[in-house]
């Protein structure tokens, strides 16, 4: 009797509240609620939040793409609030991934998280998604000659990617409302210049390192209007110079570096012999000491500073 009473109470809730509950679940679990009763049979088709992961389909051969196709083809939501999908190791389904993202764009999607491996290039239709507010890309690829028009985008997070100066410049030019930038293990750029008055926060969480052919192990940050700056995690042996941080009021500098003599053995085959010499260790660390002193001068106007162990 208690179970029946509980079931009745749940079924009496309005659709809007039930959908809010379903939106907190992985989409696969939300869809399975259709077997509960007639009350739930078609409820999931009105979901405006999707979270797809192939890890729940590892025992089913190629079942994940078919499931995503099924869910989206039965969706009757007028818009999509959130679209999160893990496309790792799904390079053979590129055309379907393009269709899924195009579907989200047509539904005026607001928040997108895309995880892919190997690197995946977004479809052209996605670069003109004017409804996009937040974007999280993992191991995707940005192209410098594609016009970006993310007019409503306020927050972007790029993760485990290599992005050059031209791609960053193109990205910033197409995001006039951008306020927050997070780079997690992103590398490839040599000068990160942000002249937008809207961008207030920049977080560099580590630096993506590809030692092959990289002789210049340094990059610059020029952000004259930025208010919050965070440099954290592993920068390896790359030196980050602050060119202009004159408006920063809150800075968190906690990144780690790797000594020349402790670098991974894979790096040795790409290094010059003089750089491999352990005698340069002292000069190497002295260079970072000079860099840190420059940080203190450049951040002298900040009202809140947080330093990591590197500074000691």
Beta strands, then each sheet from edge to edge (+ up, - down):
strand 1: 49-53
strand 2: 82-88
strand 3: 111-121
strand 4: 134-141
strand 5: 155-162
strand 6: 180-187
strand 7: 191-193
strand 8: 201-205
strand 9: 218-222
strand 10: 228-232
strand 11: 239-244
strand 12: 250-253
strand 13: 304-307
sheet 1: 1+ 2+ 3+ 4+ 5+ 6+ 8+ 10+ 12+ 13+
sheet 2: 7+ 9+ 11+
end
